Amino acid sequence: MLPLLESLESPEPPQALDLEDLERRLTLQEEKLSATITANAPNDLMLSIRRDTDRALGPYSRKMDAGQRALLEKQYQQKRLYDAFRVPRLSLFYLV
């Protein structure tokens, strides 16, 4: 038998994937990626994103506490940075 075919054969059935652990690992990698992108993004881009964030969340700010606003700002800014650099989300929830 060809070596390639031998490597594809599995004497045992594959084990069930631990999807929760996989999601944790993807989240960890995404956090590292986000930190790197944020640290290396041009200042002009970051300033533009922060202005857009303030405009988008401004009307709703009074209805949110500080923690909610901070979380939404972080999510909005991360999405904009990922879009700007064409980086896909690293999560099982975004796979189609």
C-alpha atoms as one frame of an Amber mdcrd trajectory, in Angstrom:
protein
   0.000   0.000   0.000   1.173   3.521  -0.693   2.649   5.348   2.331   0.146
   8.198   1.886  -2.792   5.807   2.096  -1.290   4.106   5.138  -1.067   7.417
   6.925  -4.772   8.048   6.270  -5.857   4.768   7.781  -6.634   4.811  11.472
  -6.630   1.576  13.466  -8.828   3.188  16.127 -11.882   5.409  15.700 -11.132
   9.091  16.284 -11.886  10.311  19.778 -14.677  12.772  20.359 -13.536  16.354
  20.175 -13.756  18.458  23.307 -15.402  21.465  21.671 -15.462  23.520  24.856
 -11.715  23.141  25.250 -11.205  23.956  21.576 -13.285  27.121  21.979 -11.193
  28.109  25.035  -8.010  27.663  23.025  -9.403  29.689  20.122 -10.473  32.442
  22.525  -6.988  32.566  24.024  -5.409  32.873  20.573  -7.925  35.530  19.561
  -7.115  37.582  22.674  -3.409  37.449  21.839  -4.127  38.352  18.224  -6.326
  41.279  19.271  -3.632  42.622  21.579  -1.033  42.399  18.818  -3.258  44.070
  16.228  -4.221  46.846  18.642  -0.601  47.484  19.626   0.530  47.665  15.995
  -2.401  49.497  14.413  -1.622  52.945  13.046  -2.621  55.803  15.348  -4.842
  57.350  12.679  -6.841  54.130  12.365  -7.240  53.797  16.137  -8.350  57.418
  16.430 -10.911  56.929  13.661 -12.252  53.775  15.305 -12.553  55.507  18.685
 -14.423  58.410  17.123 -16.802  55.988  15.400 -17.258  54.116  18.669 -18.214
  57.307  20.506 -20.687  58.245  17.758 -22.250  54.785  17.630 -22.612  54.348
  21.384 -23.250  57.981  22.298 -27.064  57.881  22.240 -27.118  54.755  24.402
 -24.430  55.718  26.920 -26.828  57.036  29.556 -28.689  53.722  29.615 -25.531
  51.666  30.282 -23.309  51.390  33.290 -19.553  51.831  32.918 -18.874  48.096
  32.657 -21.418  47.581  29.883 -20.104  50.542  27.932 -16.484  49.376  28.277
 -17.408  45.893  27.025 -19.323  47.258  24.029 -16.490  49.656  23.181 -13.981
  46.800  23.264 -16.183  44.575  21.074 -16.888  47.369  18.582 -13.234  48.353
  18.326 -12.124  44.740  17.947 -14.633  44.169  15.149 -13.480  47.301  13.331
  -9.808  46.321  13.651 -10.487  42.793  12.416 -12.402  44.226   9.467  -9.616
  46.706   8.686  -6.963  43.985   8.660  -9.257  41.296   7.179  -8.719  38.977
  10.125 -11.350  36.264  10.622 -12.837  35.606  14.042 -11.366  32.605  15.820
 -14.432  30.961  17.269 -16.567  27.936  16.571 -19.576  30.251  16.703 -18.470
  32.095  13.567 -17.900  28.967  11.466 -20.609  28.313   8.902
